[in-house]
């Protein structure tokens, strides 16, 4: 689908000055399509200057969106497990068992990368089963640039919608916030984890809310093999369907050959209280009494599986944006929106925060 548009930033290529051509802004045609229930925007050219117009149409409604083909502007060799293992394998990190929540502190990063795509090489739990691991906060968001300067440089030159997402973007309100006001949630970080296609109740990142807007780029999707060195794509496709992805998103995988990596479930910010109400109701049925003002979402202990998402729909009339993220896609999540993500395969994702004028009020 194509849309005629005017670029509100009055710039040429995304983030660059006007090139002086005779083409008017109204002549721009935006390559894009609509997924979900025709309310999930997918932009198809991350560098196209006219993207801002259609972006703003969905952003004012606080909807998530997808920008595909970010990878064409990245040096993808920098973002592989082999590269991280070779450069930082001796570094010590904390790793988390996604199934139990147990933190295994101070491990060589090499241990994590050895089992990234090879289930047989993964550490075993007390029952002798391969652990489902993710790295914990490496590097910390405030230290990303100092620890990974090459990666930061590569990321910054590939960012889409740079007026909003670039640290020096004119519409990125991080530039207008006093130093030290919002350091905890603001920055760039990696999310590296094993795939959970076999575990539909396990989230890679459980339900939570961010105070800032976030751009999440899927930079690597692994080919996970089981203990017998067999790669089973059918389990991944089943997980995509079970997650509630729409037909057009599924066609990206089956017909277009896009490589699926993650599934997001994103709720609107106004649904936060109702989601908390359901979680408290579930706790009460289990004999757990929640405090009146307790925020169960940001406890990050919940992953909403198909049953819980169904209860929200039936009992509270809450609809969810289900987003299938493929290799090279960026998923943009608005500040204040409860969301969760599940890696279907072992993936590397880079999360980059920004602050739009529309969501300044949520700080």
C-alpha positions, 0 to 999 in steps of 0.5 A: 500500500502507498500513501501520498504524504508531506514530511512534517520535519521538512527534511529530505532523507530521514534526518538529512537536510533537503537535497534541493530537488524540484520534487515537492513534499506532496509527491512523496509516496510512503511504502507501507501496509496495515496488519492486525485489525488494520490498525498496526502500521508497518513501514517498509522503507526505514529511510524514507523521508515521508514516513513521519506523516503516517507515523503520526497518524497512529502515534497520536492514538498510542499504537505500536508500529513496525518499521521493517528492513532496518537491517539493510542499514546496519553492519549485521556482522557486528550483531552476531553471537559469534562477534559478541562471543569473540569480543566479550566471551571472557566478560562476567555477566549475570544470567537468568533462567527464564523458566524459574526466574533464578539468577545465576551470577558472575558467569563468563559470557561464553557460557551463554553464547555456547548454548545460544543456538545449540540446545545440547551445549546449554547448562543443565538444571537440577533435573538435567534439562537444558536451561532457558537463559537470558543475559541480565542487563548487559551492558547497562543502558547508561554504559552501552556507548562506552562498552560497545562504541562500534555498535552504538555508532552503527545503531545511530546511523541506522535509526529510522524517524531520526527527528524522534529517535536520534539522541540529537533529534529535534523532536526527541524531548530527551534533549529538554530534560534536566540531566539526571532526571530520568536516567534509570529507564533512558538509554540503549540496551541489549536483550539476548535470550534463548527461544521459548517456542516450546514454552507458551507460558514463559515470557522473555520479558514479562508484562511491564510498562516503560516511562519512555518510548522505545524502539526495539530492533531485532538484529539477530535470529538464531536457528535453534537446534535440539539435543539431536541437532535437528531444527524444528520450524513447525514449533515456531509456526505453531507458536506464532499462530497460538500467539494470536498473530493475524493472517497477513503477519503469518503470510510474511513467514509462510509466503514471503520467507521473513524470519520470525523471531519474537511476538509482542502483546501490547495494550493501550495505556488506558487499560492499565487499571483493568489489567491490574484488576484482573491480576489482583483477582487471580492472586486473590483466587490463589490466596494472595492478598494484593495491596490496594495501590500495588502495581502488579504489572511493573512487578514484572512477574506476569506473562499473559498467556492465551488464557489470560489474554482471553479473560481480559478480552471477555471480562474487561473488553480489552483488545491487544495489539499482537505484533510478530517481529521478524529479523530486521524489524523495529517495533516501536512501543509508546510510553505507558503501554503495558507490553510483553515480548516472547522470543520464539527463537534465540534472538538478539534485540537492541532497545533504544529509548526516546521521548516524544512530545506526545508522551512527555506527560507520562514521565 
